[in-house]
Amino acid sequence: QVEMVDKRFRMGPFAIPAGNSPRISSFSLAAPTTAQNLLRVMRGLQLKKAILLEGSPGVGKTTLIEALAKVSGHQLVRINLSDQTDMMDLLGTDLPVDSSQGGEGGGGPAAHFSWC
């Protein structure tokens, strides 16, 4: 059973703080397999660490997390990982910036870097 109690989104024995704008989702969180997977995610969220979901394409990983974010009122930031994902895609990189174009350093000839 999924419920909102005292500004906490609860499923079974597990709860997370509600976000700013909880909304009703058209996705059914009560279907047996969905409820079981949601319970596993809720249990994982108790650890305050990142959760990595893996599985075949199209099994509902993203849809489940989108529905959870919606009903609990949280903003979702989705990062899709694949064989082609590079470390720089996740962490960003320093790129040279032409300081004569108004970059940091006041316009001198020295190269400066900016986080991208």
Phi, psi and chi 1 to 4 in degrees:
 res  aa     phi    psi   chi1   chi2   chi3   chi4
   1 GLN       -  131.4  179.3  179.5  -19.3      -
   2 VAL  -105.0  131.7  175.2      -      -      -
   3 GLU  -153.4  159.9   57.7 -172.1  -11.2      -
   4 MET  -107.3  118.6 -169.6   71.8   72.6      -
   5 VAL  -133.0  123.0  178.1      -      -      -
   6 ASP    49.0   51.5  -63.3  -33.8      -      -
   7 LYS    58.8   30.0  -64.5 -174.4  179.9 -178.3
   8 ARG  -131.0  135.3  -64.9 -176.8   62.8   78.3
   9 PHE   -88.0  124.0  178.9   77.5      -      -
  10 ARG  -125.0  140.6  177.9  175.0  -59.0  -77.7
  11 MET  -139.7  117.4  179.6  176.2 -168.3      -
  12 GLY    57.7 -132.8      -      -      -      -
  13 PRO   -83.6   -1.7   29.3  -33.8      -      -
  14 PHE  -107.7  139.9  -53.6  113.4      -      -
  15 ALA  -141.1  150.7      -      -      -      -
  16 ILE  -130.4  152.4   57.5  173.4      -      -
  17 PRO   -61.8  140.4  -17.3   27.3      -      -
  18 ALA   -74.3  147.1      -      -      -      -
  19 GLY   -82.8 -166.0      -      -      -      -
  20 ASN   -77.0  -27.2  -66.1  -28.7      -      -
  21 SER  -141.0   71.6   56.7      -      -      -
  22 PRO   -62.4  139.4  -12.9   21.3      -      -
  23 ARG  -134.8  161.7  -63.4  170.2  -61.3 -168.5
  24 ILE   -79.8  134.4  -64.6  171.9      -      -
  25 SER  -103.0  144.0  174.5      -      -      -
  26 SER   -78.9   -9.8   59.8      -      -      -
  27 PHE   -81.5  131.0 -173.7   75.3      -      -
  28 SER   -82.6  114.9  173.4      -      -      -
  29 LEU   -86.2   -0.9  -62.0  173.7      -      -
  30 ALA   -95.0   -9.6      -      -      -      -
  31 ALA   -60.8  142.6      -      -      -      -
  32 PRO   -52.9  -51.6  -25.2   32.8      -      -
  33 THR   -68.1  -40.3  -57.1      -      -      -
  34 THR   -61.9  -46.2  -58.1      -      -      -
  35 ALA   -61.6  -40.0      -      -      -      -
  36 GLN   -64.7  -44.2 -175.9  179.4   33.2      -
  37 ASN   -67.4  -39.5  -71.1  -24.8      -      -
  38 LEU   -63.1  -40.6  180.0   59.0      -      -
  39 LEU   -61.2  -39.8 -170.3   63.4      -      -
  40 ARG   -64.2  -42.7  -69.8  175.6  176.4  154.3
  41 VAL   -65.3  -44.2  169.6      -      -      -
  42 MET   -60.5  -39.8  -67.7  -70.5  -69.2      -
  43 ARG   -63.0  -42.7 -178.8  177.2   63.1 -157.9
  44 GLY   -64.3  -33.9      -      -      -      -
  45 LEU   -68.9  -13.8  -71.1  171.5      -      -
  46 GLN   -70.6  -18.9  -55.6  -52.1  -63.0      -
  47 LEU   -83.6  -11.1  -60.9  176.1      -      -
  48 LYS    58.2   37.2  -53.0  -82.5 -168.7 -112.4
  49 LYS  -130.5  165.2  -66.0 -171.3 -178.8 -126.2
  50 ALA   -65.1  150.3      -      -      -      -
  51 ILE  -120.1  129.5  -62.9  174.0      -      -
  52 LEU  -103.8  120.7  175.0   65.3      -      -
  53 LEU  -101.0  130.3  -58.9  178.2      -      -
  54 GLU  -131.3  153.6   68.1  172.9  -22.8      -
  55 GLY   161.6  173.6      -      -      -      -
  56 SER   -62.5  151.7  -59.5      -      -      -
  57 PRO   -61.1  141.4  -20.1   30.0      -      -
  58 GLY    84.6    9.0      -      -      -      -
  59 VAL   -88.9   -8.3  -63.2      -      -      -
  60 GLY   109.4   13.9      -      -      -      -
  61 LYS   -61.0  -53.1  -60.1  174.8  -61.1  -71.4
  62 THR   -66.0  -42.7  -59.5      -      -      -
  63 THR   -60.8  -41.6  -56.3      -      -      -
  64 LEU   -61.9  -46.4  176.1   66.7      -      -
  65 ILE   -70.1  -36.9  -58.9  -55.6      -      -
  66 GLU   -61.6  -43.5  -73.2  173.0  -17.7      -
  67 ALA   -65.7  -41.5      -      -      -      -
  68 LEU   -61.9  -44.8  174.4   59.2      -      -
  69 ALA   -61.4  -41.1      -      -      -      -
  70 LYS   -65.8  -50.9 -172.8  173.7 -174.5  177.3
  71 VAL   -72.8  -24.9  -61.5      -      -      -
  72 SER   -92.4   -6.1   64.8      -      -      -
  73 GLY    82.3   26.9      -      -      -      -
  74 HIS  -108.2  151.3  -69.7   91.3      -      -
  75 GLN   -80.2  136.8  179.0 -176.6    1.1      -
  76 LEU  -103.4  130.5  176.1   65.8      -      -
  77 VAL  -115.0  114.4  176.5      -      -      -
  78 ARG  -102.1  129.4  179.8  174.7  177.0 -117.0
  79 ILE  -121.4  115.6  -58.9  172.3      -      -
  80 ASN   -93.5  120.5 -167.8   35.1      -      -
  81 LEU  -102.5  143.7  -56.8  176.8      -      -
  82 SER  -149.7 -177.8   70.1      -      -      -
  83 ASP   -62.3  -24.5  -66.9  -20.8      -      -
  84 GLN   -92.3   -2.2  -71.4   78.2   34.5      -
  85 THR   -68.0  127.4  -57.4      -      -      -
  86 ASP  -102.0  152.3 -173.7  -88.2      -      -
  87 MET   -55.9  -35.6 -173.7   64.7   80.7      -
  88 MET   -67.3  -26.6  -64.7  -56.1  164.3      -
  89 ASP   -64.2  -32.7  -64.3  -29.1      -      -
  90 LEU   -89.2  -39.1  -59.4  173.9      -      -
  91 LEU  -101.7  -16.2  -58.4  177.9      -      -
  92 GLY    87.5 -176.7      -      -      -      -
  93 THR  -154.0  160.5 -175.2      -      -      -
  94 ASP   -93.5  128.2  -76.1  -33.3      -      -
  95 LEU  -121.2  145.8  -65.1  176.3      -      -
  96 PRO   -66.2  142.3   12.6  -16.9      -      -
  97 VAL  -122.1  133.5  174.6      -      -      -
  98 ASP   -72.2  106.7 -177.4    0.0      -      -
  99 SER   -69.0  -17.1   58.7      -      -      -
 100 SER   -74.5  -11.3   66.2      -      -      -
 101 GLN   -98.8   22.7  -60.3  -64.2  -41.3      -
 102 GLY    95.3   10.4      -      -      -      -
 103 GLY   -72.0  177.5      -      -      -      -
 104 GLU   -62.0  146.6  -65.9  179.6   18.5      -
 105 GLY   110.0   -6.3      -      -      -      -
 106 GLY    83.7   15.7      -      -      -      -
 107 GLY    91.5   13.1      -      -      -      -
 108 GLY   -77.2  175.2      -      -      -      -
 109 PRO   -76.8  -11.8   26.2  -32.2      -      -
 110 ALA   -70.0  145.6      -      -      -      -
 111 ALA   -79.2  141.1      -      -      -      -
 112 HIS  -124.0  162.3  -65.4  -84.0      -      -
 113 PHE  -120.4  149.6  -68.2   87.6      -      -
 114 SER  -131.1  140.5  176.2      -      -      -
 115 TRP   -74.2  128.3 -175.2 -104.1      -      -
 116 CYS  -120.5      -  -61.5      -      -      -
